[in-house]
């Protein structure tokens, strides 16, 4: 497409170079028309009209040539040349030039002396005009062809750009779909882990109930019934404090978007007692249960809970939503 544009520019530049000299020659012939009409006619005969590049120059030459024939009192064998001027000026509504061309046509029809050389030159100019007309027709066809090629090239470029954009959109959609599949797979993995964790917690809860029931059944009707149950509960509470604590951490991180690990990163020097309280809170234990697990009074737990919440908001502002869900 770029080469095609270069060709068009070259053709235009070449045409301008050829046509620049013709107006000067016509001006010179017009100046000589009254002082030396024979020289004016000779100057006009010296121009190769087949090389003209526009119809306006051709019409002006035809008008001057017809005038030179009349002024030199020479008979024209045909009306071909004067008709060039008549047709052009009439078609373009140039009244003064059209009227002058019409008068010259009428005057050329009157009797004038015949000159074999002038007739031969006149017929030669007719042939040159025919060549000019044929060349302009070819140029018009070529111009139309170039325009069609440019339009076709533009359409092709537009279609290629559209296809490229569509391809990029498809790639973006495919990447997004791939990301969604990855997230869905990750979510399924999280759900599976949560199900496993919850199932384990549920099993342990039933184990605890089963253990308490067995203790109650074995101790029922004896004096040691209450003491055995209390001892068993204390034993289970101590187990929660020690053995079950790591499992609680894992469950909280799995169920609450890894909140404990994020808090550790934001607050690395957090006290162990505060961290334990945080884990119990995130696990959903009631205040009374936390009192038993921490061996603290209710008032102390409430105060520690309030203080912990404030410090977490100061240290871990980016996790405020997750922290609020815990408290």
C-alpha positions, 0 to 999 in steps of 0.5 A, a space after each residue: 500500500 505504501 508503494 502504491 502511494 509513492 507511485 501516485 505521488 510520482 505520477 502527480 509530480 511528473 505531471 506537474 513538471 511537464 505542464 509547467 512550461 505549457 502556460 508560458 508558451 501559450 502566453 507567448 503565443 497570445 502576445 504574438 497574436 497581433 504583432 506577428 500572427 505567423 510566429 504565434 501560429 508557428 509557436 502553437 504548432 511547436 507544442 505537442 498537444 498529446 503531452 497536455 495534462 488537463 483539458 483547460 490547457 487543451 481548450 486554451 490552445 485550441 482557442 488560440 490555434 483557431 484564432 491564429 488560423 483566422 488571423 493568418 487567413 488560413 482555411 481549416 480542413 475540419 472543425 475539430 480543433 475549434 470544437 474543442 474550445 467550444 465544447 469545453 467553455 460551453 460545458 464549464 459556463 465560461 461565457 466570454 471564451 465560449 462566445 469567442 470560440 463560437 465566433 471563430 468557428 463561424 469565421 473559420 467556415 468562411 472562405 480562406 486561403 488553403 495552404 498545404 503545409 498549414 493543412 498538414 500541420 492542422 491534421 497533425 494537431 488533430 492526431 495529437 489531440 486524438 492521442 491526448 484523448 486516448 491517453 487521458 482515457 487511459 489515465 482516468 481508467 488507471 486513476 479509477 483503478 488506483 482508487 479501487 485498489 486504495 479502497 480495497 487496501 483500506 478495507 483489507 487493512 481494516 479487516 485485518 485490524 478487526 481480526 487482530 483485535 478480535 483475536 486479542 479479545 479472544 485471547 483475553 477471554 481465554 485467559 480470563 476463563 483459564 483464571 476462573 477455572 484455576 480459581 474454581 479449582 482452588 475454591 473446590 480445594 478449599 471447600 474440600 479442606 473445610 469439609 475435612 476439617 469440619 468433619 474432623 471437628 464434628 467427629 471429635 465433638 461426638 467423641 467428646 459427647 460419647 466420652 462424657 456419656 460413658 463416664 456418666 453411665 459408668 459413674 451413675 448411681 455412685 457417690 463419685 458421679 459428679 466428681 467423675 464428670 467434673 474430672 472428665 470435663 476438666 481433662 477435656 478442657 486441658 486437652 483443648 488447651 494443649 493438644 487441640 490448639 494447633 488443630 484450632 489454628 489450622 481450622 481458623 486459617 482454613 475457614 477465615 482466609 488465613 487470618 492468623 498468618 496475616 496477623 502474625 505478619 503485621 504484628 510479629 511481637 504479639 504476646 502468646 496469651 493474646 494470640 491464644 485469646 485470638 484463636 479461641 475467639 476466631 474459633 467461635 468459643 463463648 466467653 464462658 468457654 474462653 474463661 475456662 480455657 484461659 482460667 480467667 474471670 469473665 471481667 478479665 476476659 471482656 477487658 482483654 478482648 476489648 484491648 485486643 480488638 483495639 490493638 489489632 485495628 491499630 496494627 492490622 488495619 488492612 484486615 479490619 473486615 476479617 477482624 470485625 468478623 472475629 469479634 
